[in-house]
Amino acid sequence: MDPMFLAYSFFRRRKFEQCVDLCSQLLEKNPYDQAAWTLKTRALTEQVYVDEVDVDEEGIAELLMDDNAIATVARPGTSLKKPGTGVGAPSQGMRPMSQSGRPLSGFVRPGTQSGRPGTMEQAIRTPRTAHTARPVTSASGRYVRLGTASMLSTPDGPFINLARLNFGKYAQRQNLAKALFEYIFHHENDVRNGLELASLATEACQFKDWWWKVQLGKCYYRLGLYREAERQLKSALKQQEMVDIYLYLSKVYVRLDQPLTSVEIFKQGLEKFPGEVSLLTGISRIHEGLNDMTSAVKFYKDVLHHDNMHVEAIACIGTHHFYTDQPEVALKFYRRLLQMGVYNTELFNNLGLCCFYAQQYDMTLTCFERALGLSTDANVADVWYNVGHVALGIGDTNLAYQCFRLALSYNNDHCEAYNNLGILELRKGHMEQARAFFQAAFTLAPHMFEPHYNFGVLSDRVGDLQSSYSAIQKSFEAFPDHSDSKDLLKQLREHFSLL
C-alpha cells in the first residue's frame, strides 16, 4: 500500500502517532516532500489541539496586571465583575455563591471555578478547582505546558526550527501557510511568530481572506490586545459570516467586561444562524454570570428545544429547579442525564440530594454509595459533605460529625465542612472548638456569609460584643439581605447606644 495513502488513512481515523511516524519515514527519503510535511504538521497540531472558543481560564496575571481601564462603578446588571442581585434567582441563603458573587454554576466550564478576585490576597486564595488550593498562575502557563508536552512526539528536537523559517516565503504559499500557522499557534505556542506569519499572509492575499483575520484576532486576544482583536474579527465578519467568529468576538467583549455587548453579538449571530446551539448557550452563560436566572433558564430551554441531548443545558436547568425548591423537577433532569449515558460522581451526588429533598429516602443512600464508589480524591470530600447533610436531616449528629471529619481528611480546605463542624460543636457546648472551626471557615472563604454570622452569634453568646459586631458586619457585606444578620446587628447597635 502507498505509505502516503496509509498516512492519510491514519490521520482520518485520528491515529496521529502512526501518521507522524509514517510521514517522518517519507521525509527521511525526501525532505522536500510538501504533502508529507503538511500532513505531519497537521497531525502534530491535532495531538495537542484545543478549541480556543471554550478555553477561557483567567489567571492572577490576567486579572491583576490588566492595563485595560474598566469603569469601577458599573450600573447593576452591566458588569460580570459586579453581578446584580439576581432576577428570578434564589437568595444566597438558598444557592451558594462563588467568590466573585455569582451563583455556583450547574456545569463546570472554564472560568466558573476561579473567581474574579479584587486583591492579590484573594487571588492567591482563589482555588483553581474545588480540591486544590493552588491558584491559577496564568493562562499562558497552561498553554506553555501543552507546547512542552508535545515535544515528546519528536525526541530528536523540534520538527520545524521556527528561528530559521522565512515567513515571507511561506506566507505566499497559502496551501502550506495555514497548516504552518496552526502548528506554530497550537503545537509550539509561539504566539508572536504566529502573529508575524498571519500578518504577512493577510497582506499576501490582499486582505481578502477572512480566515487569516480570525487567526490575527486569536493572536491579539492571546496577547491581551483586545481592541485589536475586536477590529480584526469585525473585519472578518464583514467578509464571511461564521458561527466561530461570533463566538470569538463575544469572548473579547466578555474579557472587556461588556456582557450586554456580547449578548448583542450573539443575537446578531442568531439572526444569521437561527437555532445555533453554541450561540444560545453563550447567551445563557452570560445571563447566568449576571445572576439573571430567569433569562438564563429561558435560553437554556431554547437550547434544549434545538438539541435535547445538550448536557450543559440539562444540568443547569436541573440545578436551578433544585435551588428553587423543586427537587422533584430537578430529579427528572438528572435522570435524563443518566439515561443519556453520563455516569459520574457528581451526577449520583446530585441525584442523591434530589431524592433526599423529594423524600424518596429509599434511593438516597444508594445514590450516595454509587457516588462514593465512583469518586476520586478531587471530589470525594464534597460527597461526604453531602452525606453529612443527609445525616443532619435525619437527626443523626454523630454520623454527620464523622462525615464532615471525613470531608476534611480528603480536602483540608473544605470551608463548608469547617462551618458545619463549628455548629455541631456549638450544640454540644464546646465554645472554643466551635470558635476555631468558624475562624478556619471564614479565613478560607471570606465570601461566605454563614461562618461570619455563626461566629457573630457565638461571640454574642459569650459576651464578646466587639468581635460579634465586626463579624456580623462582614456577614452583612457578603449577603446584604440576610434577615438574621440584620436583626443581630440591630440588637448590637441598640446595646452600644445604651453604653
Steps between C-alpha positions, in 0.01 A plus 500: 500500500619850423644642828352846430150352460548303823615817683185682381291204619662516846435875513131457413466232769672732752797264545736793500813328638504238223434778248798705632731193490408423138545864393841508675609195298384667176684823591821306571490375141404838355527800739326728244179295474242774562203263537673293773627819671150655508336178622759455778449865604123449518530170690733659760257792536198272546676313784496814719213694339271683741195689378575866575128588532456313828843556658458806718670452835607831652809490720649736757717670239203570270285633785739713699739620230237595245557846349148530356310774682150387598238712678539439874137581580303313236120518485327194652463218250763634255820352646614143556738620772214636711194289417153629590292377789332253271179478300307182566797360693465348847664696782855432608359323804361233263754488217870529592708772336852491361768746611409728208141540625346274234284196574679169470446366150330167434774404253876542546650687205812717463466816703233377745738355757737794539339816634586858410701608803537867575824481699819298473419335836165376367657396171753278675220340703281438196514125438548375148260216562280388787788284624834678469579828670754583229402816312482519123846645439443635152302398194818498293658247738250234396563562132875468555452169673307375199782609272780338702312173543464478122882497461494137611361404160833606343779378729775632267378858548235719340362395161518856363771745609297824507808722542626399154167533315449770240138593582474728196561203266248275676239777518489506117409129490153478651486119486798475740445820700173393670636166623821673614308769692293243690818308584669817634191616692383171654804271506787742564286763678710774340238773470739772379634295208143393423395865495786585262404219260130594515580869427718411199245250369216756534704746292586227248131429435426878481290499821229292329529176700275502810679196649824690551317789665348258752846360574633853551211559741591181693865609527407849620255349753769268636738798531237703689447756218122477506415809294727385214341154522155662483596698188635193316198283588253769392685532170486120452126506578437747218666263253361169625232432760604201708378371837858483632562869429192600703623277786853649493366856484266447796795350694693824443210707637467272806871553573445876462213462752229602253251213540205686344702571183598133496130400517429739208772326294344160577156631396643633171644152444160341570343720229740344249505150654160445665497227763881471521555325834846643579368859465195430721726335760728807497204730576388268784848501655518879501154536660604241760821699564289815550282306747196546274373144544158556337661591164772235539245219548289632212797480260609162636148375419543640147825302475312181597231581243767480227725234659328285762825318584689814611660400834583853619144629446342199677744528795451877543118481484509210749718705738264799471195286587685340794587838654149638443342227718397266219716190561245273324538699176880510538493120545341460154783699338774306679331169412501614139879550522534147642294359210728685256804314634652760734635284782713683756530593868343845464185366334437232765574754773235735355254213455551406867429856617191530277365167628557610862324836461221338294456253792594192295717368782537147359707632207705760689763276660526280188587807291758619754656152518534503120645853515760394758588195291569715193667788684862613472712698746385821328128461576460244783505780763187658349317164504579442869391858574160433337462167682559704817212728399272201457608375846412841647161481327416168667636624837807273523756757621771238570491377138496861379808581713687199357404594142622859536822372656545263203441790260782691673732198491469495118503878452646706782365824348130403498359816658136380510602191701688722750188718535268204566745340745499832684119485529512141632763598759288802599200269558717286731604815688868485393546874444876505432490221238200667333685835491805333341289329232314823411827694478648233271188516279492877450879519454476248214182652349454869583220518237272264702260670741420196720832470694504877568140490629560188712817650648300818578228300680762303699686820601168659601419200726833518684476880536772601249281768339778672304602179317131422446440844344796478259405140397136596436614797290707265282201265471287797397754599231497145358118472501320836552149342509566254784221574750664330802815710450282813486325407827824429687662818365197699619523343849873576522451862393227545761732350762789728401272807506415422866868497605 
